[in-house]
Amino acid sequence: MAKREVDIAAMLGGQLAKVSESDTPVRMIPLVDIHSNPRNFYPRVENLEDLEASIQANGLLEPLTVVPDESGGYRLISGHNRFAALRRIHSEKYRDEVPCLVLPTMDEHVELSAIIEANRQRVKTSALLAEEADKLTKAYMARKRAGENLPGRIRDRVAEAMQISKTKLANLSAIKNGIKVPGIMRKWEKDEIPEAAALEIARLPVEAQYRLLDWVIDGHHDYSIRNVKKFALMWSGCKQACPETGKFCLHAEAIMDHDYHGGQWHGSGCCRQCLSRDTCPAACQYAGGEEVGEAHESETGGMGIAPPPTLETREEWTAEDWTQLCKTFSDRLRSCREQLGLDRADFAEKIGEYKATYSTWENGGLPGSGRLPKLAKTLGVSIDYLFGLTDAPAPRNAPTVWQPLDQQHWPTERQLVVIAYDNPLGGTCYEAARCVGGYHDLYPFEDTDVGCELDAPSHGDYDVGYWWMPLSEMEAGHG
């Protein structure tokens, strides 16, 4: 890959903009005086033979870039692989000199930014990009606290420096913070999981991620987006703990193929509890021949499933009642979405769903129970309101007055809140979040689903138009 010329002024911004060419000369420096940089987190080239052969045949075509260190020697900024190849070539002559571009001494945060800039053209995995974004964000934040003029949002500046979109940057952050299973994380770090699939995994609960790992290993599956989506559907619709084995349903794929169609589940998710289990060709080995809810043994010594309680005042729902409930949900969901000023595609992306999946909910289908809290929190209404059980849109126990998101009215640590802010279309956006920092922190709010930082708002954006109110833990979990 062709190397580009290093523009030091553009690379390091105002701190080095006034440095003249004479201040950064190319000098001949002995190899023994040059040291690797511990701040360089990029992986080394495993096979240096080709690089060695090129240097021996053509010489060092591009000098190393270094800064003076505390020992009187020099610390690498750019050229770690070339430096390793040179040391192997000159294994017995470390006193041999090599050309180096010497930069002025800089603080650790500017130095880290320079290392990242020097590796811009490197081919990087998604995991390496996420690590780079994390380090660059912390470096910019430290430089801003030190008084350096870095206008604009830090996240926008990081995305621009890395030459990636803000959406991709947010996705990488969600993946890095959302994947909790070491075995899956190692696969992502090796670039063996597509980014779209990794994002879906990050949205799964931790227990589901561990079961996904088992499913992939035991069933010889891969981490394609198709397989991950399939597992997520099985997890939401099938028994997460089988009554017989205590493990995730081993028959989940057959149940999904039989019961999931038209974007909805049409079964109980467990063969033992299915009314058609005696005649269904997809019934598992544990279906048995007993009636649903019948205990295996007596109530005093039995190990089976207890019968359901008798409900004297149980309310029976007719087909008309169910149809009206679905219609009310679809109508109110559409109305609330339109009040946000978002079309179906944009809103589906906001809640992490496909447009086709979300469209079924506005056309008479009902989402799974796991999707309801996210929908209600994003829309800023209660689940009861969406289903027509109340005509009051606000969540229960919510205060009638929103508080400005400023230093004087800042939420307490770990407080669950709803944040409202204006969108460019003239509507209002709502985010459910947990406060994890103070007013001066970079990203003081976390997404309540995957534990990653909220894309908006962020440090420096708490101006007119941002409001918040507390959200109870009970309401967050049960609507």
N, C-alpha and C positions, 0 to 999 in steps of 0.2 A: 504494500500500500504506500502510495506516495506521501511524503511528509510535507506539511505546510510550514511556512516560516512562522516563527514565534513572534507575536506582537505583544511585547511585554506591557506596554502602556494599556492596551485594550484588555489584557489578561488580568491585570491587578488593579485596574481602576485608578482613582485619584491618588492613591498612596505612592505610586511609582510614575505617575504621568509626567512629573517634572525631571525625571532622571535622564541625563544626557547619555549619548552613546559611549562617551569616554568613561562613564561611571559603571558601565556593564561590558567590559572588554572581554574578548576571548583570550584566555591565558592557557599556557601549558602547565599542567599541574600533575605531580606524581600520583600514581594510582594509590599509593599507600596513604596519601592525605585525604582521600575521598571516602566517604562513608555512606552506607545505605540510610534511607530516611524511614524512621519507624512510623511516620504518619502516612506512608504509602500503603494503602490497603488493597491495591490491585494485585491479582494473582500473577505470578511470574510465568514466563514461557517455559514449558517443560523440556522442549527440545531446542537447545541452543546451537546445534551443529551448523545449521544453515546460516545463522547469524554470524557465527565464528568464521565460516568460510567466506562470507561476504566481506567482513572486516579485513581478513587476511589478504583477499584479492584486491580490494578497492580502497582500503583504509577506512577510517572513521569519517563517513560522509557528513554526519551531523554531530556537532559537539555536544557533550553532556551539559546540562544546566544545573548549576549548584548555587548554594548560598554559604557564606561563612558560618561555621558552628562554634560552639563554646570551647572546643579543644584546640582551636587554632587551625583546624583543617577545614573541610568543606562537606556539606551535606547535600545529597542529590535532591533535585526537584524533578528533573526529567531525564530518562535514559537508564532506568534500573536494569533492563534486559541487556542493553549495550554494555553497561558497567560489568554485569556478571560475565558476559562473553569476553570482555577485555581481560578480566582477572584470570580467566581460564587460559587465554592466549599467552598472557604474561605471568604465568603461574610462578616463575622463578625470578621475575624481574619487576617487582612491584614498584621499583624506583623509576621505571619508565614513565614518561610523561604523556598525557593525552590532552587534547584541546577541550576547554570547558568555558562556557558562557557563565560568568560570575555575576549574580544578582546581588543587590544590597541586602543587608540583614532585614528581616521582616518578622512580624509577630506570628505566633503559631497559627492563628486563624487565617491570615492572609496567605501563609505558606501552604495550608491545606487547600485553599482555593486555587493556588497556583498549581499544585499537584493534580487536582481534578481537571483544570484547564489543559494541562499538558497531556492528559489521557483522553481528550475529547474524541479523537478519531479511533480509539480502541473499539473493537467489536465486543459488546457487553451483553451478558445475560440479564434477564429481568431482575434477578436477585441482586446482581452487582449494581444495576441502576438504582434499585431501592436503597442499597447501602450508600451509594454516592449521594443520593438525594438527602438522606438523613444527615450525613456528615456535612454536606454543603449548607443545609438549613441551619444546623447548629453553629457553623462558622459564621454565616451571615448574621445570625442573631447576636452572637458575641461581638462581632464588629460593630453592629448597630448600637449595642449597649455601651461600647467603648467610645461612642460619639461620632463614628464615621457616618457620613451622609449617604444613606442608601434609600432613596425615595421609592415609594410604591410598596406593594405587598411582598413580603419575603417569599411566599410560595410562588408568586408570579415571577419573581427574580430567579428563583431556583429553576423553574421550568424553562425560562429563557436561556439561562446559562447551560443547561443540559440539552437544549434544543429538542425538547419533547413537549407535548401538549399538557395543559393543566389537568385535563381529564386523566391522561395516562399517569401523571404524577400522583393524583389522588388514588388511582387504582393500585399503584405500586405500594403506597402507604397502607391502604386497606389490606392488601395481601400480606405485607410484612408484619402487620400487627394482628391480623385475623387468623392466620394459620398457626395453630397451637401444638400440632402433633409433630415431633421431631422427624419421624420417618417421612412424612409428606413434605416438610420443609426442606429436607435434604434433596428430595426429588426436584423441588422447585429451584433450589440453588444450582443444581446440575442442568437446569434448563430442560427438564424432562416433563414438565407440566405446562401446557399453553397458558398464556396470561388470562384468557377468558375463563378457563377451567379453574385456575388458581383463585380467581376472584369469587367464583361460586363456592369453592371450598371454604374461603375465608368467612363467608356469610353463614356457614353451618355452625350449629352449636359444637362445643368441644367434644361431647360424647359422640355426636354424629360423625365428626372427623375421624375419631378412633375406629368407629364401625366401618367407615369408608375405607380406611387402610386395610382392615381385615377383609372386606369384600373384594378389594382389588387383588390382594395377595392370594386369598383362598380361591377366588373365581378366575384367576389369571386374566384380569381386566387391565386396561390401561387408564390413564388419567385424561382421556379425551373429554372435550366439553360435552359430548353426547352421553358418555358414561357417567360423568359427574352429575349432569342434569337428571339422568335416569335414577341415580341413587338418591338424589334429593327428593324426587317424587316418591320413591319407595319409602323413604324415611318419614315423609309427612303423611303418607296414607296407610302404611302397614304397621303392625305391632313392633314397637321399638324394643319391647321385652316380651318374648314369647312366653305364654303361661306354662309351657312344658319345659323349655330349656333355659329360660331367663335371658337368652341372648336375642340379638336382633333377628327378626323373622328370616329363617333360612329359605322360606318359600316366597319371598317378597317379589321376585321377578315374575313368577307364574301368576301371582295374585294381581300384579300391576297389568300384565298382558290381558288378563281376563276382566278386570274391574275398572280399569282406567281408560276412558275414551271420551272424546268430545271435550277435552280439557277439564274433566271432572271425574271424581271417584264415584263409583256406583256399587260399592260394597262396604262391608264392615271393616276390612283391612285385616281380618283374622279368620281363618277357616273354621276354628272352633266356635266362633260367634256368628257364623253365616247361616241364614235360614235355609240356604240351598246346598249345604255341605254334603248331604247324603246323595245328591244326584249330580253335583258339580264335578266335571272332569278335572278341574284344576285344584281340587281339595287336597290338602297336605296329609301326611301320615298321622298327624295328631288330631284330625277333625273328629274321629270317633263316631259313635252313633247315639250319643246322649243329647238330650234337649239343651238348648241354650240356657245358661244360668243354672243348670242342675249340678249339685255338688257331687263329687266322686264318692265321698264317704259321709258319715254322719257329721253333724255340726260339731260334736264334741271331739272327735278324733280324726276328722277328715283333713286331707292335704290338698283338696281340689279347690274349685272356684266357688265362693259363697254365692247363694242365690240373690238376685236383686231385691231390694226392699220393696214392700208393698206400699204404694202411694195412694192413699184414699182420695186425695184431692188432685190427683194428676190431671193436667189439662190435655185433652186430646186435640191434635191438630188435623184439620181436614186438608184435602188437596187444595181447596181454594185459599185457605189460610197460608199455606206454604207458598203458593203462587204469588199472593199479595206481599208476603215478606220479601221474596226475591225481587219483586218489582220495586218495592220501596227502597231496598238496598241499592239496586242499580240506579234508580232515579237520583237518590241523594248522593251517591258516589259521583255520578256525572256532574251534578250541580256544584258540589264542593270542588271538584277538579277544575271546572270552568271558572270558578271564582279565583283560583290561583293564577289564571291566565295561561295555563299549559294545555297543549293538545295531548292526545292519548300517548303518543310516542315519547314526548318529553316527560310526562308524568310517570310512565312505565320505567323509564331510565332512572328517574329520581328515586323510585322505591326499589330498584334493582330487579325488575321483572321484564320479560319480553312483552312487546306491544300486543301480540296475539293473546298472551295469557291474560293481560290486564283487560283487553277488549271483551273477553268472555264475561268478566265480572260486570261490565256495564251493559251487557246484553242478556242478563238474566241468570248467569252463573254465580255461584258463591265461592269465595276463596277459602282455603283451609284456615283453621283457627290460628295457626302460627302467623298468618299474614295480616290478620285483623288489627293487632296493636300497632304495627308499622303503618298501616293505612290511616288509622284514626289519628295517630300522632303527627303524621305528615300533613294531614288535612286540618289538624287543630280542632277536631271534634271528638265526641265520645263514640264508642262502638254502639251504645244504646241508640244514639241519634241516627247512625247509619241504618240500623235495622227498624227504625220507626217506633221504638219503644219509648221515646221521649221526643218532644219537639224543641228541646233546649240544646243547641249545638255544642255549647261549651262542655268540656269534661267535668265530671262531678267534683265538687269541692274546689273548683278553680276560682281564684280571685277575680273580681269583676274589673279590676284595674291592672293594666300591664305596667311594669316598671321599666324605666329606661336602662339600657345596658351601658352604664357608665361606672366610674370608679366609686361614686357615692352609693350606688344601689347594687353593688356587685353580689352575685350569689355566693353562698357559703361553700366551702370545700366539700366535694362529693355530692353536692345537691343535684337532684334530677330536675331539669327545667325544660320548658318549651321556649324556643327562640323564634321571634318573628322579625322579618325584615322585608323591605320592599324589593320587588323584582323589576327588571327593565320594562316589563309590559304593563306596569301600573298596578299589579296585584300584590299580594302578600305571600311570602313563603314561610313555612313553619319547619323547624328542625327540633326533634327531641334529642337532648344531649345531657351529659353529666359534666358538671364543672370540676375540672381537675387542676386548676391553676388560678393565678391572680390576674388582675387587670393588665399588668405589664408583661405577662408571659406570652410566648409566641402563639401557641395554639392551646388555649386554656379549656377547650371543650372536646369531649370524646363522643363519637357516635355510639348510641346505646346498643347497636346490633353487633358490631364487630370490634369495638374498642379502639378504632382508629381516630385520628384527629379529624374534626369537621373541616371540610373544604372552605366553608364560609359560615360565620365570619371569622376573621383572624386578626392578629395583632395589628393595631393601627387603624382598624376599620370600625371601631365602636363610636360612630358618630350619630347624627340625627337619622332616625329610621330603623334603629335596632332596639327591640324590646324583649322582655322575658317575663315569665311567670313560673312559679314552682309547679312541679308535677309529682304527685304522690307515687310512692313505690307500688302500692296496691293497684293504682290506676294504670301504671306502666305495664304491670304484669297481667292484668285481667280486663283491661279496657275500662 
